Amino acid sequence: MSYDLIIKGGTVVTTGSVGLADVAILNGKIAAIGKDLQSAVQTIDATGKIVVPGGIETHCHIEQESATGAMTSDDYFTGSRSAAFGGNTMFVPFAAQHRGQKIPDVLATYDARAQKSVIDYSYHLIISDPTEEALKTDLPAAFARGVTSFKVFMTYDKLMISDDQFLDVLAMARDNGGLVMVHAENHAMIKSATARLLAAGQTQPKCHAESHPPEAEVEAVQRAIALARSANAPLFFVHISTEGGAQAVAGARMAGAKIYGETCPQYLFLTAMDLDRTDGAKFICSPPLRDTATQDALWRHLTAGTLQLYSSDHAPYRHDATGKLAAGPNPPFHKTANGLPGIELRLPLLFSEGVAKGRITLQDFVALSAGNAARMFGMDHRKGAIAPGYDADIAIWDPDATRTVSADALHDNMDYSPFEGWQITGWPETVINRGQIVIEQGTLKGAPGDGTFIPRRPFEPTGL
C-alpha cells in the first residue's frame, strides 16, 4: 500500500503508550502505526521528536461579542492560526446567545464567521435567555446538528440566569445527552465587594482580585453541584481558580456525582501580584488571578484527576481603546474588559512547566491537551488519539526547542502576552489536521476555510 504521508521514527504518545514508531496517513485518516512503514508520497523524519495527537482547545472566545458589546480581537482566521501554531488541530469556541436572540440566529452568525477557520471547529452555546422555545425546540435542534454542550453564567448582569432557569437547562441537557458548563461565581458577593471598593476610591487593577473573593467561587461551585445533583445531570465547571472550588469538585466526584472541571494557564502560572504592575489592566480576568499557594493546590488537583481539562480561556482584548482601555487610559477595574490571551501558549506552557519539569508524564500531557477534551465533548470516535481510523490530527514536538515568549512572535491579533519574557522548553514544529500540514517549521501552510465543522456525539460520562 502507498500512503499519502509517513511520519518516521518519532516517539509516538497516546494516553496508554509511549514508544518509537512510524505513523502512516491515508485520505486524511491514520492508516497504520508500526515499525519501518514504507512507500508514501511524503515522509517526515521525526527522529528525536515527540508525536502526539493534535491539541483540542475547548475554552476560547473567538470573534465573540461580550454582553457589553465589545468584540474579541481574534476572528476565526487569526484565532485558529494562533491555535495551530500552538499545536492545536481543533478548537471549540463559544457561540454566545445574548438576551432576546434566537438560538438558530446565533448559530447562523457563528457558522458564517467560522468559514475562515484554518483548523477544525465546533461550538459551545452560551445560553442567557432560556425561553420555552429555546428549551423545547431550538436547543434540541442544536443537538441534532452536533452542538452538544452549553454554558451558563451565575454572575454578570446581562448573562446570568436564575437557579430556576439553571435547573431547566440542566434538565434539557440531561434529556438530550448534553453537557452543561458553568461559570460559577456568587454574583451578590462580587457586587457587594465592588461597591465597597469603589466607595473607598479603590479603582486600581489590583482591586479586581479583591472584588472577586475566593469565597464567591466556592459558594457558587457548591450551589451548582447541589442543583446538578437535584436534576441528576452532569455538570462541568470552567476555569476553577481556587483550592476550595477544586475541593468541592473532588468531594462531589467522590460522592458519585457526575461533576467535572478545568483550570487554565493563568491560574497555574500567574498571580494577583501581576495586577499591581503599571500595566495591570492586561491581567484582569474573571475569576481573577490568585496566589502561589493556590497554584500548588491546582497542580495537585490537576494531576490527581479532580480537573479533567486544561484550557486557555483565550479571551483576547487588546491593551488599547478597542479592548482593555475602552473606558479610558486608566479605567477602573470594574470597567476593564475581562480576559487574557493564551491560545497559542496553552500547550507550550504545559509541556515546559509540566513535562519538562517532571510534574506530569507525556501520557498526562496527551490527556490534558487532547484526549480528555475529545471524550468530554463527544469527539473521541475520531479525535484526541493516534490510532488507526482516527482523523490524522497530529502535532510533532521538538522537546529540546527553546523559546522566549514575545507577543511579536505570536500569531493572534493581540498587542501583548501576559507571559512576555517567559522561557519555554518544548515547542510544536509540525502540525497536521486531517492529513494536511497546517504548520511546518514555523510557517503557516494551512489557509482560511481548511477547517470544517465537527458534529459531536452526546456526552458519555463513563471513565471520566
HELIX and SHEET records of a PDB file:
HELIX    1   1 TYR A   76  PHE A   85  1                                  10    
HELIX    2   2 ILE A  103  ALA A  114  1                                  12    
HELIX    3   3 GLU A  132  GLU A  133  1                                   2    
HELIX    4   4 ALA A  134  ASP A  138  3                                   5    
HELIX    5   5 LEU A  139  ALA A  144  1                                   6    
HELIX    6   6 ASP A  163  ASN A  176  1                                  14    
HELIX    7   7 HIS A  187  ALA A  199  1                                  13    
HELIX    8   8 CYS A  207  SER A  211  1                                   5    
HELIX    9   9 PRO A  214  ALA A  231  1                                  18    
HELIX   10  10 GLU A  243  MET A  254  1                                  12    
HELIX   11  11 PRO A  265  PHE A  269  1                                   5    
HELIX   12  12 ALA A  272  ASP A  276  5                                   5    
HELIX   13  13 GLY A  280  PHE A  283  5                                   4    
HELIX   14  14 THR A  292  ALA A  304  1                                  13    
HELIX   15  15 PHE A  333  LYS A  335  5                                   3    
HELIX   16  16 ARG A  346  LEU A  350  1                                   5    
HELIX   17  17 PHE A  351  VAL A  355  3                                   5    
HELIX   18  18 LEU A  362  VAL A  366  1                                   5    
HELIX   19  19 ALA A  367  GLY A  371  3                                   5    
HELIX   20  20 ASN A  372  MET A  376  1                                   5    
HELIX   21  21 ALA A  407  ALA A  409  5                                   3    
SHEET    1   A 4 LYS A  29  GLY A  34  0                                        
SHEET    2   A 4 VAL A  18  LEU A  26 -1                                        
SHEET    3   A 4 TYR A   3  VAL A  13 -1                                        
SHEET    4   A 4 ALA A  40  ASP A  45  1                                        
SHEET    1   B 8 LYS A  29  GLY A  34  0                                        
SHEET    2   B 8 VAL A  18  LEU A  26 -1                                        
SHEET    3   B 8 TYR A   3  VAL A  13 -1                                        
SHEET    4   B 8 ILE A  50  PRO A  53  1                                        
SHEET    5   B 8 ILE A 394  THR A 404 -1                                        
SHEET    6   B 8 GLN A 423  ASN A 433 -1                                        
SHEET    7   B 8 GLN A 436  GLU A 440 -1                                        
SHEET    8   B 8 THR A 443  LEU A 444 -1                                        
SHEET    1   C 3 GLY A  55  CYS A  60  0                                        
SHEET    2   C 3 ASN A  88  ALA A  96  1                                        
SHEET    3   C 3 ASP A 120  TYR A 121  1                                        
SHEET    1   D 8 GLY A  55  CYS A  60  0                                        
SHEET    2   D 8 ASN A  88  ALA A  96  1                                        
SHEET    3   D 8 HIS A 124  ILE A 126  1                                        
SHEET    4   D 8 SER A 149  PHE A 153  1                                        
SHEET    5   D 8 LEU A 179  HIS A 183  1                                        
SHEET    6   D 8 LEU A 235  PHE A 237  1                                        
SHEET    7   D 8 ILE A 259  THR A 263  1                                        
SHEET    8   D 8 LEU A 309  TYR A 310  1                                        
END                                                                             
